[in-house]
Amino acid sequence: MASAVSADSAKRALLERLVDDASLFPPTALPMRPAVRRHARHGESAYWWVGGRFVVPASRLNEFVSVRAVEKDPIELSVILDGGALGAKGDTVRADLDRAERVRALPGVTVASFEARLPQLPLDEATLLRVAGEIAARFPDGEVSFWYESAYDRAWATPPDAWLGVVAAARASAPANVRLGAKVRCAGAVPGATPSVDDLAAFVVAAQAHDVPWKATAGLHHPIRGAHGEAVVQHGFVNLFFAGIALHAGVLDATRVAEVLAEDDPRAFVVDPTHLAWKGVRVEAEQVAAARERCVSFGSCSFDEPVNDLRELGILS
């Protein structure tokens, strides 16, 4: 299963459907109706093609249903399974999926993916396959992704190579229409929630080694790594996705991923229709498009902030 993007332009392939709308979440934390309306406005803007799915917690799907009684624009959802621990007996997961199944019946609504935090390892394939099976039972006719997130607090609770290895093993036995993947959180509201450059690099390298697709969330408001007026240096989404894409294309050695993630000079990156580049590492448009099947998207509470930054850098005109 692929997140198909255009292969005609490297710039388009990098940015197409890249930014999932997480405006319901802090620090923006919009109420449901304004968030849905703003998502629709993004779909009408000149940069609509940069936007991805609308991210909504399962616990707030009843609010979403109420809004859909008025707002009728087509919308594609990524649902956060927030009813309880993924490793529990399954009642809370089933309840969340039941809510999502009811929402799917609404005109113009597509449930494209689910997201959940992993329980602490040891995690077995059976846990992942049980949830994947529950998803497939309710959504048998379409492709749907399931993104798993592991805990991070100043360090990985379990090394990425270990938990991504479990995800990779489960992928081999998952239902054909369910894409299992990983989710990496790049910042948080508490100290120690932002992965170090080396820890984030370990995730990117392990995901590539295990052939596990991934998405990201939190803290990626700006294209290039930097403080951007904040107290904490933030990771850049161009840094992150360039590293993943170049590694997938085989033009970046795994030992240099941390160097890409640490780059804070926007002039070091080239993003144009023919190719992406960083310090002599070049990725062609078709390679970028192929890699986006594995380096999928990131959730942001703001759509305008990353787009405006891309415009200021001359990447978007």
FIVOMAR-982761 format. One record per residue (C-alpha): x, y, z; residue in three letters. Coordinates in steps of 0.1 Angstrom, whole numbers, plus 5000, padded with zeros to 4 digits. Each point is the difference from the previous one (the first is absolute). Last residue first. Layout:
XYZALA;...
END
This chain:
505953044958SER;500949705021LEU;503649915006ILE;501050375001GLY;501149985036LEU;497250245011GLU;497549794981ARG;501149695018LEU;499650185033ASP;496550114990ASN;499049644992VAL;501549875033PRO;498150275020GLU;496749994980ASP;499249645006PHE;500350025038SER;499449725026CYS;502349794979SER;500049634993GLY;502749864977PHE;499949804968SER;501149694982VAL;503649915000CYS;499649644987ARG;497850054969GLU;501750344999ARG;503249824990ALA;498649914965ALA;499050374994ALA;503450125010VAL;501849754979GLN;497950104970GLU;500950365006ALA;503749955002GLU;501950005033VAL;503450175004ARG;502649995028VAL;502650264992GLY;499550205031LYS;496249965001TRP;497949954969ALA;496549954987LEU;499449974963HIS;498550124967THR;497150215013PRO;502050185027ASP;500949955036VAL;503750065007VAL;501249995036PHE;503250155015ALA;498650354996ARG;497549935028PRO;502949975024ASP;499049825032ASP;501249644991GLU;499749775030ALA;497649764983LEU;502349974970VAL;503049935023GLU;498049745019ALA;499349824967VAL;503749994991ARG;500849665014THR;497149854982ALA;501750084967ASP;498050224976LEU;499549924963VAL;498149675005GLY;496650144990ALA;498649905034HIS;502850195018LEU;499450304978ALA;496250005008ILE;500449955037GLY;502750275004ALA;498050244977PHE;496949935020PHE;501650095033LEU;502050304989ASN;497050144980VAL;497949955032PHE;502450195021GLY;500749905036HIS;499450275027GLN;502650175022VAL;498350085034VAL;499450345014ALA;498150114969GLU;500750294977GLY;500649774970HIS;502449785020ALA;501349824970GLY;499649694977ARG;498750094965ILE;496449964986PRO;498250145030HIS;497049885020HIS;501449655006LEU;499550005038GLY;497449725002ALA;499549714976THR;501749764976ALA;499049734976LYS;501749684992TRP;500349714976PRO;501949695013VAL;502649854977ASP;502049865030HIS;503250184992ALA;498250314989GLN;498050025032ALA;503249935020ALA;501950294983VAL;497250255005VAL;499549905036PHE;503750015008ALA;500250344984ALA;497350125024LEU;502149885029ASP;503150164986ASP;498450334995VAL;498549995034SER;496449915004PRO;497750275014THR;498049885030ALA;502750075025GLY;498450305015PRO;496249994997VAL;497750134972ALA;501349774974GLY;502349984970ALA;500949774970CYS;497549725006ARG;500749714976VAL;497349784985LYS;500649664987ALA;498249794973GLY;497649724993LEU;498150024967ARG;496749835002VAL;498449884968ASN;501849674998ALA;499449905035PRO;503249995021ALA;502349704999SER;503250164986ALA;499250335017ARG;500249835033ALA;503749934996ALA;500750364990ALA;498150135030VAL;502149775023VAL;503250124983GLY;498850365005LEU;499849935037TRP;503649875002ALA;501850224975ASP;498350305016PRO;501749945033PRO;497549955028THR;498950275024ALA;501850244976TRP;501850275017ALA;499250335017ARG;496549865004ASP;498849824968TYR;497249754998ALA;499349814967SER;497550104974GLU;498149774977TYR;498450114967TRP;497249794985PHE;499250074963SER;496849924981VAL;499449884965GLU;496349944992GLY;497549724999ASP;500449825033PRO;499750305024PHE;498349855031ARG;501649664999ALA;503350154987ALA;500350235030ILE;499349725025GLU;502649794982GLY;502650275002ALA;499250035037VAL;500649635005ARG;503050004977LEU;501850275021LEU;499349815033THR;501049664984ALA;503350144988GLU;501250035035ASP;500950305020LEU;502549965028PRO;499950294999LEU;498050295015GLN;496650054984PRO;500150164966LEU;498350334994ARG;497250014974ALA;499250144966GLU;497349904975PHE;499750064963SER;497950094970ALA;496550045014VAL;498250174971THR;497150245005VAL;498150144971GLY;496649875011PRO;500149855035LEU;500449635002ALA;503650035010ARG;498950175032VAL;498349685012ARG;503149794993GLU;502150265019ALA;497849975031ARG;500249624998ASP;503850024997LEU;500250205032ASP;497849755018ALA;502149714987ARG;503250175012VAL;498450055034THR;498949645003ASP;503449864988GLY;501349815029LYS;502650275006ALA;503250044979GLY;498850304981LEU;499450195032ALA;496850185002GLY;497350204982GLY;502550214980ASP;499949834966LEU;501050314980ILE;498050014967VAL;501550124968SER;497250144979LEU;499450104964GLU;497450274994ILE;497650094972PRO;498250335008ASP;496649965016LYS;500250225031GLU;496650035017VAL;499049655012ALA;503749934998ARG;500650215031VAL;497849775021SER;501949704987VAL;503350165009PHE;498850065035GLU;499249635002ASN;503449924987LEU;501750175029ARG;501149695020SER;501349854967ALA;502550294999PRO;500150194967VAL;502750074975VAL;498950154967PHE;502049854971ARG;502450164977GLY;500850354988GLY;502850094976VAL;497649984970TRP;497850275014TRP;502850254995TYR;498050254979ALA;497249985026SER;496749824998GLU;501049705020GLY;501550235026HIS;496650155003ARG;498549665007ALA;502549935028HIS;499050345015ARG;496449905000ARG;500849675017VAL;502250175027ALA;497450285005PRO;497349735006ARG;502149785023MET;501450255024PRO;503650104992LEU;502849875021ALA;502850214985THR;502749905025PRO;498749745003PRO;497849764979PHE;496950064980LEU;502150174973SER;501649664991ALA;499750054962ASP;502449764983ASP;502750174981VAL;501849804972LEU;497249954975ARG;502450124972GLU;503150165015LEU;502949774989LEU;498449884968ALA;499150354990ARG;503550125005LYS;501549704982ALA;497750074970SER;498449754976ASP;499949715025ALA;496650125014SER;499049845033VAL;498449665008ALA;499949925037SER;500549644992ALA;498749665010MET;
END
